[in-house]
Amino acid sequence: MTINDLIKQYDTQNQIEVLKNSYGQIEFAWDNKFDVSRMKDFKYSAILLTGLGGSAIAGDILQNFLSDELKTPFVINRSYSLPQFINENSLVIVSSYSGNTEETISVLNEALKRKCKIICVGSGGKIKQISEENNLPYITVKGSYQPRFALYISFFTVLKIFQQLNLIEPKDKLVSSILNLLKDKTAEYLKEENISIETAKSLIGFIPVIYAGDIISSVGYRFKCQVNENSKLNAFSNVIPEMNHNEIIGWESYLDKQFNAKVVNLIDKDYHPQVSKRFLVTSELIRNAGVEIINLESKEDDFRVRMFDLIYLCDWISYYLAVLRGFDPITIKNINTLKERLANP
């Protein structure tokens, strides 16, 4: 069967159209009109983005994206409660695409009690209701996507919040470059033969172990999560140099009958020279254990454009890996079962 035949058979809700139009999410987010002016000109002691899953990964990516620019401490929260250092001088961005994430609702209520400055982002639900009841800024984004496929709306909405609050320099040109990149890459990834399909084919029958350098740690984690949810496959991710202080030892006793893995290295030319050297030595040791390594790297000039080049490529790899393995990329049966069980006493 051709790849198009597999897509017709297994992509029952035409998720490929959402993937193809990811650049449209950027257009929507950057053109979306909202007013957070009352939060402007305040010297925040810390900024916290709270969310789970697809709504939180935007924050992880933003940490890497703004690492050389943002001067205010910025943390991501994935729990039912707030860290103790968050107070009335903190900005809390409540990100829940569905608006009904129970952990995020819990944090929102705690942030209200602490009198934090709060901005909410989502497509409706309980969080919008709480926002309206408490006169909080609420930024409505386009609904109907699975949260993991709404990354580009979530990320660029939060980036725009930072820009409107004068926390960063204007990013309009950069956003335009990323948008155009995604348009160009869409055409490439729809061809019958391209790197996303070939990489997906090479991962069939294997567990992906994904390694990223510290400056793009979020890209590796995003890829891992996309393989989990889209491809219905266990995958693992870690960060170099950290994994050189622990996980690297695990490869000494590697047996493919116990753990049939392939390593995917996410490479960037801006890695610290020692990190680049660590990738070379680590890869040599892993190859000596009998494991194949796939290197993925963007050749774009700007670091932040390269980040989204890799993110988008990995999104397509996880999509093609799903249909090649005979799974619908949209279904998340175990997550839905868990939510149903949690909702019932």
HUMOPE-V209661 format. One record per pair of residues at least 6 apart in sequence whose C-alpha atoms are under 7 Angstrom apart, sorted by the first residue. I is the first residue (numbers start at 0). J is the second residue. Records with the same first field share a line. If there is no record, write none. Layout:
BEGIN
I = J + J
END
This chain:
BEGIN
5 = 322 + 323
6 = 322
9 = 322 + 325 + 326 + 327
10 = 327 + 328
11 = 327
14 = 329
19 = 185
21 = 151
22 = 178 + 181 + 182
24 = 151 + 152
25 = 151 + 152 + 155 + 178
28 = 152 + 155 + 156
29 = 155 + 156 + 159
33 = 138
35 = 136
38 = 164
39 = 164
43 = 88 + 89 + 90
44 = 71 + 88 + 89
45 = 71 + 72 + 73 + 89 + 90
46 = 71 + 72 + 73 + 74 + 89 + 90 + 91
47 = 73 + 74 + 75 + 76 + 90 + 91 + 92
48 = 58 + 74 + 75 + 76 + 91 + 92 + 93 + 94
49 = 55 + 75 + 76 + 77 + 92 + 93 + 94 + 103
50 = 76 + 77 + 93 + 94 + 95 + 103
51 = 77
53 = 146 + 147 + 150
54 = 94 + 95 + 96 + 146 + 153
56 = 221
57 = 150 + 153 + 154
58 = 75
59 = 75 + 217
60 = 217 + 218
63 = 214 + 215
64 = 303
68 = 167
69 = 166 + 167
78 = 102
79 = 102 + 103 + 105 + 106
80 = 105 + 106
81 = 106
86 = 113 + 114 + 115
87 = 113 + 114 + 115 + 116
88 = 115
89 = 115 + 116
90 = 115 + 116 + 117
91 = 115 + 116 + 117 + 118
92 = 117 + 118 + 119
93 = 103 + 107 + 118 + 119 + 120
94 = 119 + 120 + 121
95 = 103 + 120 + 121
96 = 121 + 122 + 146
97 = 121 + 122 + 123 + 124
98 = 121 + 122 + 123 + 124 + 125 + 126 + 127
99 = 124 + 125 + 126
104 = 126
117 = 135
118 = 135 + 136 + 137
119 = 136 + 137 + 138
120 = 137 + 138 + 139
121 = 138 + 139 + 140
122 = 139 + 140 + 141 + 142
127 = 137
130 = 136 + 137
161 = 167
162 = 168 + 169
177 = 304 + 307
187 = 193
188 = 195
195 = 312 + 315 + 316
196 = 316 + 319
198 = 316
199 = 316 + 317 + 319 + 320
200 = 320
205 = 259 + 260 + 261
206 = 233 + 234 + 259 + 260 + 261
207 = 234 + 235 + 260 + 261 + 262 + 263
208 = 234 + 235 + 236 + 260 + 261 + 262 + 263
209 = 219 + 223 + 235 + 236 + 237 + 262 + 263 + 264
210 = 219 + 236 + 237 + 238 + 239 + 263 + 264 + 265
211 = 219 + 237 + 238 + 239 + 264 + 265 + 266
212 = 238 + 239 + 240 + 270 + 274
213 = 238 + 239
216 = 238
218 = 310
219 = 236
220 = 236
222 = 313 + 314
223 = 234 + 235 + 236
225 = 314 + 317
226 = 232 + 234 + 317
227 = 233 + 234
228 = 331
229 = 317 + 318 + 321 + 328 + 329
230 = 317 + 318 + 320 + 321 + 326 + 328
231 = 321
239 = 274
240 = 274
250 = 285 + 288
251 = 288
253 = 288
260 = 290
261 = 290 + 291 + 292
262 = 291 + 292 + 293
263 = 292 + 293 + 294
264 = 293 + 294 + 295
265 = 294 + 295 + 296
266 = 294 + 295 + 296
267 = 296
297 = 305 + 308 + 309
299 = 305
318 = 328
321 = 327 + 328
END
